Amino acid sequence: RRAAEASLKEAVVRGLAPDRGLYMPGRIERLPESFFREMPGLSFVQIACRVAEAFFGEDVDADALQRIVTDTLSFDAPVVRVEDRVWSLELFHGPTLAFKDVGGRFMARMLSYFLGRGGDRVTVLVATSGDTGSAVAHGFHNVPGVEVVVLYPEGKISRLQECQMTTLGGNIHPLRVAGTFDDCQRLVKGLFADAKFRAGHRVSSANSINLLRWIPQAFYYFYGYCLWRQQTGGGRPVVCLLYTSPSPRDR
């Protein structure tokens, strides 16, 4: 059975569709060829604004969307040559050293935009094995109208990531769970499946089931392609474009 269509705000605030499926854009605007020709001369923010406009332009004021993207991308994502025809896209330059910083920060600012227009409030539930909780906690810290509850497995994440989640205070509420990440995820999914609970509580998710978490990750793919073209002229194909992160001992 096909779920009813929803506005972007409804999809973001709900997290999951009523049938427990994932919300997807009903239509994606095709980026013009001119954008790709101009790309080597554009900044990270300029590229991300063009991509964001294609996904969210019908629902968000252009000036507001530009402010959201600019505030989200306060750090770089450089492409570094590893060897001939192999380049690495570094995604650890955000505040929590995780590639999820882009999605977490963008979602927080978009949700604040929607809630601020209606004076609404929402609680965001997150299950994490480390990266997601840290990125979401920092992205949503002190965002008006949003309370964030992060469930993480006790003793099974790095000390750094635990500190990133537990030292913020304010609207960030970390909870240690005596179990594994799967147990944390099971608790969150159970709450979303509980019709009585959801009827009395306005909750959303900042895990990757929420389209505002995963769509913004397209920003750095476009930017990575742009940087590769700037550095190589785009004359030879890339064999591999890699995510990179700090050494495990630093995480």
N, C-alpha and C positions, 0 to 999 in steps of 0.2 A: 504494500500500500504506500502510495506517495504522500509524504508529509506536506502540510500546507506551506505555502511560501511565506517568508518572513522578511521584514525590513532588516537592514544591517544592524541597527540598534537592537532589535529583538533577538537576532541570531547571536550577537555578542553577549548580551546580558544572560540569555538562556544557556549558552555554552553548547548544550546538546539539544537536538530537535526533540519534540514530544515523543517520537517513535524511537528515541535513543540513537538515531543516526546522526551523521555529521552534516552540518550546513556547508553548502558550497555555493559559490557565485552562480547566479542564474545565467549570466552572460559576462564574458571577459572581452573588453575592447582590444582590438588588434593594434599594436603599436606600429606607427608608420615607418616606412623605410628611412625617411629623413632622420628619425631619432637615432637609428643605428649609424648613419653616416656622421651625425654630429657628435656621437657619444665620446670619441677620444678627446674632445675639447670640453667636456662637462665634468663637474665635481661630483663627489659621492652624493651630496644632498640634491643636486640638480637631477641626477639620474633617478634617485629614489623618489623624488617628487613626481616625475613623469610616470614612473611605474605605479605609484600610489594613486595617481589620478585615474589611471586606467581601471583600477579595481574599486576605488572608493569615491570617485569624483561626483557621482550622482547623489551621494548621501552626505557628503561633508563639504562645507564651504571651502573654496580654493585657498583663501588666505589662512584659514584655520588648519587645513591639511598641510600647508607649507610650514607653518609654525610647529606642528606636531612632528613632521619628518625632521626638521632642523634640530629640534630639541632632542629627538631620539638619537640622531647620528652625531653625537658629540665626540666620537673617536673614529679612527681610521680602520680600514681592513685591507692592508697592503698585499700585493702579489709579489712573491719573492721567487727568484729563479733557483731551482734545485739543481738541475742539470739541463743539458740540451733537450729542448722540447718538453720539459717537465717543470711546471710552475706550482707554487704552493700559495693558496689563499689563506692568509692568517686571520683567524677569527677570535683571537684571544686578547684583543686590545680594549675590550669594554671593561666596565667597573668590576665585574665578577670573574673575568677571564674566561667566560663561556660564550659560545656562538649564539646562545639563546638570549643574550643581552639585547640584541636588536628587537626580537619579537616581544620580549617582556616589556621593554621601554615603550615600544610603539603601542602595544595593547593598552598599557596603563594610561597613556595620554589620550588615546581614542575613547576609552571608556569614560575618562574624566570629561571629555568633550560632550558625550551623549548624556551623562548623568547631570552635568552642570546645567544643561538646557532645561531639564525637567525637575531638578531638585531631588532626584531619586537617590536611593542608597542600595548597595549590593554587597554581598559577601562573596569573595572569591576563594574557592577551595582548590588546593594544589597538593598532589602527591609527588614526591621527589626522591630520586636517588642521589641528588646533589646539585647538578647544574641548574635544573629548572627552578628549584626552590630559591637558590641564591639569586638568579637573574630576576625572577618575579618579585621577590622580596625587595630588592633594590629598585626595580622599575616602578613598583607601586608604593614605595615608602612615601608617606604623607600626601598621597593623592586623595583629595576630598571626596567623600561619599563612598569610599571603598574600604572595607575591612578584609584582610587577607589571612587565611588560615593555612599554614604549611605543615603537612604531615611528612615526617622523614623517619627512616628506620634507625633506631638507636644503635650507635657503635658501628654503623655500616656506611658512613660517609666520611670524607676527610675532615680534619679539624678545622681547616680554613673555611670550607663550605658551611660547616656548622656555625662558625663564628659569623659568617656573612649573613646567616639567617636569624641568629639569636641575639645579636647586639644592636639591632635597629630600634626596637620598641615601637611606640606609636601605634599605627594601624596594622602592624605586622605581628602575627601571633603564631610562632612556631610550636609544634607539638611533636615530642619524641614518641615513637611507636615501638613497643617491644615486639619486633618482628622484622620482616623484610619489606622491600619496596612493594612487592606484590600485595602485602597486607595493607599498606598505606593506600594503594590504588583500589583495593577492594572496599575499603571504608568509604572512600570518596564516591566510587561508583554506586555503592549501596545507598548513600544519601541522595544521589541524583535519581535513583530508581524509586525512592520512597515518595510516593505521591502526597502523603499526609505531611511529611516534612517540607516538601517543596511548596505546598499550599500555604504554609505559615512562614516560610523564609525565602527571601529573594536571593538566590545563589547562582553563581556562574563558575566557570572553570578557566584557569590559565594554563592548563596543560595543552598539549598540541592538538587536542580535539577542537579547540576554539580557533576559528579561522583568522582572528587577529593575532594569533601567535605564530602561525606558520606562513601566511601569505607574505609578511614583511621580510621573511628570509630570502625572498626573491631579489631584494634590493642588492645584496652583496654578490649574487651571481652575475647580475648585470654589471656591477661595478668591477668585479674581477675580470670579466671579459673586456671591459673598457681599459683597465690597467694593462692587461696583456697586449692589447692592440697598441697602446701607447709605447710600450717597451719593445715590442717586436715588429710593429708595423702590420701585424696580422698576416704576414706572408706565409707562415708555416703552421700547420694544424697543431693544436695542443694534444699531447698524448694523455695527460692526466692533470686534473686540477684538484688539489687536495685541500681538505680541511686540515688545519693544524691547531694544536693547543699546547700549552706549556708542558714541561716534563711532569710525569705523574707525581714526583716528589714535591712539586710546587702546588699541586692541587689539593 
